[in-house]
Amino acid sequence: MISRRSLLNNLMTAAAGLVVSPNLVFAAGDKSNRIPWKNWSGSQVCYPEFRKAPATIEELRSLITAAKGKIRPVGAGHSFMPLVPTDDTIVSLSRLSGVISHDSDKNQATIWAGTRLGDIGEPLAQTGQALLNMPDIDEQTLAGALGTATHGTGQNIGCMSSFVEGLELITASGEVLECSRTKNSDVFNAARVNLGALGVVTKVTMQNAPKYRLKRETTWLPIEEILEQSEFLAKNNRNYEFYYIPFTGMGFTDVQNITQEPASETDKIDQNDGAEDLKLARDMLSWSPKLREFVLGTYMKTISKEVTVANSWQNYASERNVRFNEMEYHLPRENMVKAFKEIRDVVEKNFPEVFFPFEVRYIQGDDIWLSPFYGRETCSIAVHRFFKEDQKPLFAAVEPILKKYEGRPHWGKINTMTAKQFKQHYAKWDDFDQVRRQLDPNGKFLNQYLETLFV
């Protein structure tokens, strides 16, 4: 019985043998070892004079008021934009982690903002609760995920910031503000998606659901079929997204629904192995995109449906060990198919080196001032580039398409939007900046990038 990976390797080896010596070009990685802090992909680097990790609120207040220069809160480093870099002070809340308290009647829990998303599921389950939704990577801290409007997928489910019922914020003066819809409501509306520009969020009260189990089903299909079915699948499943593998004509749908079935799992592809296989196919067959599409398409048509039943927090996220840089824009839902087709056309005509999948997700609109989902139902389109390769030409070609279709960028993903352009997309931009100026009149929390947006 031949394994999936053996089948793929055999197909690629046979195809590569059609020529004597295909030309392979491998990008050189960054070999610098002088990196005091860098983000997950290595694309953002800074040399902070001070790195702080307070263990108490009082320690945090003291270091904020005493600090000279700029202060930037740092989570897990999963932002691809320069939200963290400063050569002054970076502050980690890694020692302020865990579930603080819960309310069983309301299905709410107060959680330290430094908690990694992957560390929330089990403690919440012990209280009988679960997060309403999660992104597909759970390494981020809660504060970082909320500050950038990080999201999962599901047409009737908003981004994670939309689950926030209350939060605690430490301002530049050291003041501790308790914020909710009825208390410091303007700060609450601004702080749910805050870019770390208002101060440091320390505690968050999240609206949750009774704990639940999900059945996740992954099905490989030609991309034309996926696009035809996409609206139907979005409307008829709790969570739905799809991926497209460039130069294959194939993609897969990923749906999840609440179930009472016992935990179980079918054989499935490891996503990290899958990314490495796609890179290998790119390297071996780059001389013939058509042959590459034939080989990969043939292989993908042999992949059976994958089914996993597990606790919600275990099913949402996937381990991502193959690093990349990412651009993601959030478009009005009705514009997704047109934008997707244009992006596919541009990439497959001009960028044969691309092998990472495109990802499309659905997100419910909200009323949060700097949320990319403010006031509209949304589809997000994400493109990726292997971290050792220059992403700039690809993103420069794709971004104008995303902008043309009224896209708003994910705050943590690579984009070239200016303050003027952001202001055109956000009706509450000036309201946010007014709150920011009140809380931080001297710009203590603004690094070089944020100063281009708010000064």
Helices and strands as residue ranges (DSSP letters): H 4-16, E 37-38, E 45-46, E 50-52, H 57-66, E 71-74, E 89-92, E 99-103, E 108-112, G 117-119, H 121-126, E 129-130, H 142-147, G 160-163, E 164-170, E 176-180, H 185-191, E 200-207, E 209-210, E 213-222, H 223-235, E 239-245, E 250-259, E 264-265, H 271-285, H 289-300, E 306-311, H 312-316, E 324-332, G 333-335, H 336-350, E 358-363, E 378-386, H 392-404, E 408-409, H 419-425, H 429-439, H 448-454
